[in-house]
Amino acid sequence: MGCSSGALAREFKKLNLHAHYIGIELDEGYANLAKRYCDKVYQSNIENMDEALWDTLSQADCWIFGNTLEHFQNPWAVLKRYGP
């Protein structure tokens, strides 16, 4: 969440060569930059994503909220979607 320009994806994939890294970024410019390093990038507002996209992403093994939670209107509602 909040993959920005993809710098974290780049570094993560250096250490985990077989990782499938999906980025979600609100800003279109950053989302386009992140496509260089992420396997897939969705340009979307996580708080308003449709259920179909949530379902697609729900199988992820790990979620990284990079400098994002403090910007959400309701971060607890977003985090609740990932809980048991």
N, C-alpha and C positions, 0 to 999 in steps of 0.2 A: 504494500500500500504506500503510495507516494514514492514511486521509483525514481522520480526526478530525471536526471540525464542518463541513468543506468550505471553510474559509477560503482555502486555497491554490487550490482549484478555482475559487473566485469570482474571485480575482485573475488567475489564468492565463487564464480565459475572457474577462476584460476586454481582454487583449492579443491573444487568439486567438479571435475571435468564432465561428469555425466549428469549433473543436475539439470533439471528443466525449470527455468526461472521465468515466472510470469510477473509482469509489472502492471500496476494500475496507477495511472497518473491523471490528475485533474487537468493540468496545463497541457494544451496541445503541443506546444513547442518542445517541452521536456519529453512528452510521450514520444514524439518523433525521434528525438535524440536517443532515448532509451532503447529504441528498436535495434540499435547497433549491438547491444549486449544481452538483451532479454530474448528469450525464445518466443515470447508473445507479449504484446503490450495492449492493454485496454485503456483508452482515453475516456475516463468516466469519473463521476462523482460517486464515491463509494456509499455515501449516505442515501443516494437515490437510485442505486443500481436495481435493475429489474430482477425478478426471481430466477429467470432463466440463466442469467449470468452468474448469480449466486450459486445456483445448482452446478454450473460448469466448474466453478472454482472451489467448491466445497470439499473436494478430495485432496486438497493440498496437504502436504505433510507439515509445513511450517509457514507461519505468517510473520512477516516483518513489517511493522508499522514505523517507517522511517520518517520521523519529524512530521507526523500526521495527527495523532490523537488530540493534541492540544488545539487543533484547528477545527475539529468536528463540532457541530452544534450539540450533538449528544453522543459522546464517545462511548458511554456505557451501552447504548443501544447497538452500536456497531460491534463492540466486543461480545455482547450477548449472543450474537449470531454465530460466533465461533465456539461457544461453550457446549457442554454436553446437553 
